[in-house]
Amino acid sequence: MKEIKEKIKEIKDYFTQKLINGEFEVVEVKSSGYVYCVMIDSKYKFWIWSYITTKQCIELENMNFMDLGDFMDEQKEQISKHIKDHCTRIDKYLKEKRVSDLQKEITSIQSELKVLQFV
């Protein structure tokens, strides 16, 4: 029985370390903006509640396939920072893409206006 408990602890430590190191992707954000679904190894999902401004971070019970337990304060800060950084990168990418799309649309409209001027 001890062997099984050791394996479970090893797996929990593996996932916890992945979270601390920022080795995950944020794949969903709930409307509250504080609940994040993170994916580790492109396969394992964990729902995390992270109130970034106070650097709190807890795993949501009953939503994950495995309970990772409580995080220490330093771990909470690291995980929250990684979540915020990831969301910032996604937000920046989406804004840059929107600007690019709008620039293309402006160029297209300007071309149409030039054609209409000659008609």
C-alpha positions in Angstrom: 0.0 0.0 0.0 2.9 2.3 0.7 4.1 1.9 -2.8 0.8 3.2 -4.2 0.8 6.2 -1.9 4.3 7.0 -3.0 3.4 6.8 -6.7 0.4 9.1 -6.1 2.5 11.6 -4.3 5.1 11.4 -7.1 2.3 12.1 -9.7 0.9 15.0 -7.6 4.4 16.5 -7.2 4.9 16.2 -11.0 1.8 18.2 -11.8 2.4 20.7 -9.0 6.0 21.3 -10.3 4.6 21.8 -13.9 2.2 24.5 -12.5 5.0 26.2 -10.6 7.3 26.2 -13.6 4.6 27.6 -15.9 4.7 24.5 -18.1 1.0 24.6 -19.0 -1.4 26.3 -21.3 -4.4 28.3 -20.2 -7.1 26.7 -22.3 -10.2 28.3 -20.9 -11.1 31.3 -18.7 -14.5 31.4 -17.0 -16.5 34.6 -17.2 -15.5 35.6 -13.7 -12.0 36.0 -14.9 -10.6 34.2 -11.9 -11.2 30.6 -12.8 -8.8 29.1 -15.3 -8.6 25.7 -17.0 -4.9 24.9 -17.5 -3.7 22.0 -19.5 -0.5 20.1 -18.7 1.4 18.0 -21.3 -1.4 18.7 -23.8 -3.5 16.2 -22.0 -4.3 16.8 -18.3 -6.7 19.6 -17.3 -6.8 21.3 -14.0 -9.2 24.0 -13.0 -7.5 26.7 -10.9 -9.0 29.6 -9.1 -6.5 32.5 -9.2 -7.2 35.9 -7.8 -4.0 37.4 -9.2 -4.1 40.8 -7.5 -3.9 39.1 -4.1 -1.7 36.3 -5.4 -4.1 33.6 -4.2 -4.3 30.4 -6.1 -6.2 27.3 -5.2 -7.2 24.2 -7.0 -11.0 23.8 -7.5 -12.2 20.6 -5.8 -14.4 18.1 -7.6 -13.5 19.5 -11.0 -10.1 17.8 -11.5 -9.3 14.2 -12.0 -6.8 14.4 -9.2 -6.6 16.6 -6.1 -3.1 18.2 -5.9 -3.6 19.4 -2.3 -2.9 22.9 -0.9 -0.3 25.1 -2.4 2.2 27.0 -0.3 2.1 30.8 -0.6 5.2 30.9 -2.7 3.8 28.3 -5.1 0.5 30.3 -5.3 2.4 33.4 -6.3 4.4 31.6 -9.0 1.4 29.8 -10.4 -0.7 33.1 -10.4 2.2 34.9 -12.2 2.4 32.2 -14.9 -1.3 32.3 -15.4 -1.3 36.1 -15.7 1.7 36.0 -18.1 0.0 33.4 -20.3 -3.2 35.4 -20.4 -1.3 38.6 -21.2 0.4 36.9 -24.2 -2.9 35.6 -25.5 -4.5 39.0 -25.1 -1.6 40.7 -26.9 -1.8 38.2 -29.7 -5.5 38.6 -30.1 -5.2 42.4 -30.2 -2.4 42.4 -32.7 -4.4 40.0 -34.9 -7.5 42.3 -34.6 -5.3 45.3 -35.7 -4.0 43.4 -38.6 -7.5 42.3 -39.7 -8.7 45.9 -39.4 -5.8 47.2 -41.4 -6.6 44.7 -44.2 -10.2 45.7 -44.1 -9.3 49.4 -44.3 -7.0 48.7 -47.3 -9.8 46.8 -49.0 -12.3 49.6 -48.4 -9.9 52.1 -49.7 -9.4 50.1 -52.9 -13.2 49.9 -53.4 -13.4 53.7 -52.9 -10.8 54.2 -55.6 -12.7 52.0 -58.0 -16.0 53.8 -57.2 -14.3 57.2 -57.9 -13.6 56.2 -61.4 -17.1 55.0 -62.1 
